[in-house]
Amino acid sequence: MRNVILGVAGAMMIGLTIGIFFYQSQDQITLPELNQPNEMQENTNPSNELEQPYAQPLQPVNNDTISYTLQNDELNITYNKGKDWVRVPVEKGQLFDGEYNGNKQELIAGSYILNENRAAFLYKQGRTFLIYSLDQGKTWQESVVTETFPPIRFRKVDFLNDQFGYVVLSGDRTMSQEFSTSFLTNDGGENWKETASPPTTRLLADGGFVDETTGFMSYGTINPEEPDVYVTQDGGNTWTEAVIPIPEKYDRIFVQAEFPVKEDDHLSVLVNQGPNGDYKGGNVKGKFISEDNGKTWEFSMEVQPNETK
């Protein structure tokens, strides 16, 4: 019996030794490395990928050679009818910040300048800024027009030459009353100085300067009955009410003065019929002339809608 047990044990030992030998002599089967491409990775179904939105080609807002677009919630400008575009580094919403927002499909009239020599845009982000370029968008500069200003309703910027420019703002409207003032620059827009404000709180219709010292602010937008214009001849330090006598024939017809312009050796201004005028269709205007730089005015003629100043 003892010999039988020893024989079985010996056979088992021999079997284990042979088994270990054959196991070690076989090639090891290795798992593919994690960073190895596999068939599933190479054949990813493209239909599972998110489709990128199709970007519409930029289109100018008008047919002018120099124009802009607000597509894609960006302000881009062009100097060749949309062949090439330059993005203005400002957020679209900041261009419309304030009480009056426009339709946001086009920039607010008067709030920007866009010509061969200057691109300039008013915007508000806490402070009121002017961002501008003098090289057709290759480089941009930014200046603070005013540190504090209430929500803006009326805004306008213009430059009369390379150095002198103005910004006119109104805001803090309550019913038919608001605050209005102007800011001047004499260094191309780098620095701005606030002028005095005209002694009125009526709603501003238009305003600006015709030269470095002479400026006008026209008031009355809700049911005006006669022109209400203030003039300065000392760069905005003082303002006085201009005298614009309306001929009896046009009493309460020509009621709202537009912005005056220089014409030969005098100034001229058009006085329109306001929002509710119906004289000859409501579009005829009265032309007035000033020989004393805007202090007093005299009626000159009726002006048809297709006639220039």
VMD Tcl script that draws the C-alpha trace (Angstrom):
set ca {
  {0.00 0.00 0.00}
  {2.80 2.32 0.88}
  {4.44 1.70 -2.47}
  {1.17 2.47 -4.31}
  {0.83 5.86 -2.55}
  {4.43 6.77 -3.31}
  {3.93 5.82 -6.95}
  {0.82 7.99 -7.32}
  {2.57 10.95 -5.65}
  {5.54 10.57 -7.94}
  {3.32 10.52 -11.01}
  {1.58 13.71 -9.84}
  {4.92 15.48 -9.36}
  {6.05 14.50 -12.84}
  {2.75 15.77 -14.31}
  {3.03 19.17 -12.58}
  {6.64 19.58 -13.78}
  {5.68 18.90 -17.40}
  {2.70 21.26 -17.17}
  {4.84 24.15 -15.84}
  {7.39 23.62 -18.63}
  {4.82 23.84 -21.43}
  {3.13 26.96 -19.88}
  {6.41 28.92 -19.74}
  {7.37 27.97 -23.27}
  {4.14 29.36 -24.85}
  {3.99 33.01 -26.25}
  {2.22 35.40 -23.94}
  {-0.96 36.96 -25.30}
  {-0.89 40.72 -24.52}
  {-3.77 43.18 -24.37}
  {-3.59 46.12 -26.78}
  {-2.22 49.35 -25.27}
  {-4.83 51.89 -24.31}
  {-3.50 54.50 -26.73}
  {-3.45 52.09 -29.68}
  {-6.10 52.95 -32.31}
  {-8.72 50.36 -32.78}
  {-11.32 49.68 -35.38}
  {-14.09 51.31 -33.36}
  {-12.05 54.50 -32.87}
  {-11.11 54.75 -36.54}
  {-14.68 54.29 -37.71}
  {-16.48 56.78 -35.45}
  {-19.82 57.58 -36.96}
  {-19.69 61.26 -38.05}
  {-23.44 61.50 -37.65}
  {-22.92 61.43 -33.88}
  {-20.84 64.61 -33.98}
  {-22.51 67.98 -33.29}
  {-23.09 69.89 -36.49}
  {-21.48 73.34 -36.54}
  {-23.92 76.22 -37.30}
  {-23.55 77.67 -40.79}
  {-22.10 81.17 -40.66}
  {-23.89 83.53 -43.03}
  {-21.60 85.79 -45.11}
  {-21.46 89.30 -43.69}
  {-23.71 91.79 -45.48}
  {-23.46 95.60 -45.14}
  {-26.54 97.40 -43.80}
  {-26.61 99.59 -46.94}
  {-25.01 99.94 -50.37}
  {-22.41 102.50 -49.33}
  {-18.76 101.72 -50.03}
  {-17.98 102.35 -46.35}
  {-20.48 100.54 -44.16}
  {-20.94 98.13 -41.25}
  {-22.87 95.09 -40.09}
  {-24.14 93.84 -36.73}
  {-24.45 90.21 -37.82}
  {-23.37 87.49 -35.39}
  {-23.81 89.99 -32.52}
  {-20.59 91.75 -33.57}
  {-19.80 95.15 -35.04}
  {-17.76 94.79 -38.24}
  {-16.88 97.59 -40.64}
  {-15.96 97.54 -44.31}
  {-14.29 100.06 -46.60}
  {-14.95 98.22 -49.87}
  {-18.65 97.24 -49.92}
  {-18.16 94.10 -47.86}
  {-15.23 92.54 -49.68}
  {-13.11 92.83 -46.52}
  {-14.20 93.29 -42.92}
  {-12.64 94.57 -39.72}
  {-14.11 93.69 -36.33}
  {-14.53 96.57 -33.89}
  {-13.41 95.44 -30.40}
  {-16.60 96.33 -28.53}
  {-19.58 94.28 -27.39}
  {-22.73 94.88 -29.40}
  {-24.91 95.37 -26.30}
  {-22.71 98.22 -25.04}
  {-23.48 100.23 -28.19}
  {-27.18 100.26 -27.25}
  {-26.90 100.63 -23.48}
  {-29.29 103.22 -22.07}
  {-32.93 104.25 -22.00}
  {-33.17 104.34 -25.79}
  {-31.89 101.16 -27.45}
  {-32.87 101.61 -31.09}
  {-33.90 98.52 -33.04}
  {-30.48 96.86 -32.54}
  {-30.46 95.93 -36.23}
  {-28.69 99.19 -37.05}
  {-26.55 101.53 -34.98}
  {-28.35 104.45 -33.33}
  {-28.26 107.44 -35.67}
  {-25.68 109.99 -34.59}
  {-23.92 107.62 -32.18}
  {-21.04 106.87 -34.53}
  {-18.76 108.23 -37.25}
  {-17.66 106.09 -40.17}
  {-15.66 107.62 -43.00}
  {-12.29 107.27 -44.69}
  {-10.45 109.17 -41.97}
  {-12.20 108.15 -38.76}
  {-14.28 105.31 -37.35}
  {-15.70 106.19 -33.93}
  {-18.42 104.62 -31.80}
  {-20.00 105.74 -28.54}
  {-20.70 103.01 -26.00}
  {-21.46 102.70 -22.31}
  {-20.10 100.27 -19.76}
  {-20.60 102.08 -16.48}
  {-18.61 104.97 -17.90}
  {-19.30 106.44 -21.34}
  {-16.55 105.68 -23.86}
  {-15.57 106.55 -27.39}
  {-13.68 103.83 -29.24}
  {-12.07 105.08 -32.45}
  {-9.63 104.27 -35.23}
  {-7.75 106.68 -37.49}
  {-6.33 104.00 -39.80}
  {-9.44 102.18 -41.00}
  {-9.46 99.67 -38.18}
  {-5.82 98.58 -38.13}
  {-5.46 99.97 -34.61}
  {-8.01 101.19 -32.05}
  {-7.93 103.75 -29.27}
  {-10.37 104.32 -26.45}
  {-11.19 107.39 -24.36}
  {-13.54 108.13 -21.48}
  {-16.06 110.82 -22.40}
  {-17.57 110.93 -18.90}
  {-17.11 108.89 -15.75}
  {-20.77 109.05 -14.72}
  {-23.96 109.62 -16.65}
  {-27.54 108.45 -16.13}
  {-29.17 106.04 -18.60}
  {-28.72 107.64 -22.02}
  {-31.63 108.59 -24.26}
  {-30.07 110.93 -26.88}
  {-26.46 110.45 -28.02}
  {-24.47 112.13 -30.77}
  {-20.79 112.39 -31.71}
  {-19.08 114.37 -34.46}
  {-15.70 115.87 -35.37}
  {-15.33 119.13 -37.27}
  {-11.64 118.57 -37.96}
  {-8.78 116.31 -36.86}
  {-8.68 117.82 -33.37}
  {-12.05 119.34 -32.43}
  {-15.05 117.16 -31.75}
  {-18.14 117.03 -29.57}
  {-20.43 114.54 -27.85}
  {-24.00 115.46 -26.87}
  {-25.87 113.31 -24.35}
  {-29.22 113.39 -22.61}
  {-30.67 111.07 -19.99}
  {-32.33 110.58 -16.62}
  {-35.70 111.12 -18.25}
  {-38.79 111.58 -16.07}
  {-41.97 112.08 -18.08}
  {-41.13 115.02 -20.37}
  {-38.08 116.23 -18.44}
  {-34.43 115.16 -18.63}
  {-30.81 116.26 -18.20}
  {-28.72 117.20 -21.24}
  {-25.17 118.42 -21.76}
  {-22.24 118.32 -24.16}
  {-18.56 117.35 -24.04}
  {-15.74 118.79 -26.15}
  {-12.32 117.54 -27.23}
  {-9.47 119.57 -28.69}
  {-6.96 116.73 -29.07}
  {-8.65 114.36 -31.49}
  {-10.72 112.54 -28.90}
  {-8.12 111.59 -26.30}
  {-9.55 113.87 -23.61}
  {-13.02 115.33 -23.07}
  {-14.34 118.26 -21.05}
  {-17.98 118.80 -20.10}
  {-19.55 122.15 -20.94}
  {-22.20 123.97 -18.95}
  {-25.78 122.85 -19.57}
  {-28.52 125.03 -21.06}
  {-31.04 126.23 -18.45}
  {-33.84 123.87 -19.47}
  {-34.97 120.32 -18.72}
  {-37.13 119.80 -21.81}
  {-36.43 116.73 -23.93}
  {-33.52 117.27 -26.31}
  {-34.27 117.02 -30.04}
  {-30.79 117.72 -31.43}
  {-27.57 119.46 -30.57}
  {-23.95 120.05 -31.48}
  {-21.35 122.60 -32.51}
  {-20.76 124.30 -35.85}
  {-17.26 125.47 -34.85}
  {-15.03 125.43 -31.76}
  {-17.05 128.12 -29.98}
  {-20.58 128.09 -31.45}
  {-23.03 125.41 -30.45}
  {-26.77 124.79 -30.39}
  {-29.20 122.65 -28.41}
  {-32.74 122.26 -29.75}
  {-35.52 121.13 -27.41}
  {-39.10 119.95 -27.60}
  {-39.99 116.48 -28.90}
  {-43.50 115.96 -27.46}
  {-46.11 118.21 -29.07}
  {-43.86 121.27 -29.51}
  {-45.62 124.54 -30.32}
  {-42.61 126.67 -31.28}
  {-38.85 126.28 -31.70}
  {-36.88 126.15 -28.45}
  {-33.17 126.61 -29.17}
  {-30.24 127.58 -26.95}
  {-26.99 128.92 -28.39}
  {-23.47 129.30 -27.01}
  {-20.75 131.45 -28.54}
  {-18.06 130.77 -25.94}
  {-17.53 127.04 -26.23}
  {-20.36 126.03 -23.94}
  {-19.50 128.17 -20.94}
  {-22.80 130.06 -21.21}
  {-26.04 129.42 -23.11}
  {-28.78 131.86 -24.11}
  {-32.12 131.30 -25.78}
  {-32.08 132.03 -29.50}
  {-34.78 134.25 -30.98}
  {-36.69 132.55 -33.82}
  {-39.83 134.56 -34.64}
  {-42.33 132.49 -36.61}
  {-44.41 134.33 -39.23}
  {-48.09 134.34 -38.34}
  {-48.83 132.24 -41.41}
  {-46.73 129.41 -39.96}
  {-47.64 129.78 -36.30}
  {-47.71 126.34 -34.68}
  {-46.78 124.81 -38.01}
  {-42.99 125.16 -37.96}
  {-42.30 124.12 -34.37}
  {-39.07 122.11 -34.03}
  {-35.64 123.39 -35.02}
  {-33.12 121.02 -36.53}
  {-29.35 121.45 -36.27}
  {-28.02 124.69 -37.88}
  {-25.36 124.64 -40.58}
  {-22.91 127.18 -41.95}
  {-23.92 128.55 -45.33}
  {-21.59 131.05 -47.01}
  {-21.30 134.02 -44.60}
  {-24.30 133.11 -42.41}
  {-26.04 130.25 -40.63}
  {-29.21 128.49 -41.74}
  {-31.56 126.17 -39.92}
  {-34.59 124.15 -40.94}
  {-37.62 124.18 -38.66}
  {-39.86 121.16 -39.17}
  {-43.48 120.46 -38.20}
  {-42.76 118.10 -35.33}
  {-44.26 114.61 -34.96}
  {-47.87 115.69 -35.65}
  {-47.53 118.20 -38.47}
  {-49.91 117.99 -41.43}
  {-49.20 121.21 -43.35}
  {-48.79 120.21 -47.02}
  {-48.35 116.61 -46.01}
  {-46.30 117.36 -42.90}
  {-42.89 117.27 -44.60}
  {-42.46 120.88 -45.71}
  {-40.00 122.82 -43.53}
  {-39.25 126.45 -42.91}
  {-35.76 127.77 -43.59}
  {-34.41 130.51 -41.30}
  {-31.25 132.59 -41.63}
  {-28.99 134.09 -38.92}
  {-26.50 136.88 -39.56}
  {-25.28 137.09 -35.93}
  {-24.00 133.55 -35.48}
  {-27.22 132.10 -34.15}
  {-28.55 134.63 -31.69}
  {-31.46 135.78 -33.86}
  {-33.11 134.27 -36.93}
  {-35.32 135.42 -39.79}
  {-37.66 133.37 -41.96}
  {-36.36 132.81 -45.48}
  {-38.56 130.32 -47.35}
  {-40.44 127.08 -47.37}
  {-38.33 124.05 -48.19}
  {-39.77 120.99 -49.89}
  {-38.71 117.49 -48.70}
  {-36.51 116.92 -51.75}
  {-34.71 120.24 -51.43}
  {-31.41 120.72 -49.62}
  {-30.52 123.30 -47.06}
}
mol new
graphics top color blue
foreach p $ca { graphics top sphere $p radius 0.5 }
foreach p [lrange $ca 0 end-1] q [lrange $ca 1 end] { graphics top cylinder $p $q radius 0.2 }
display resetview
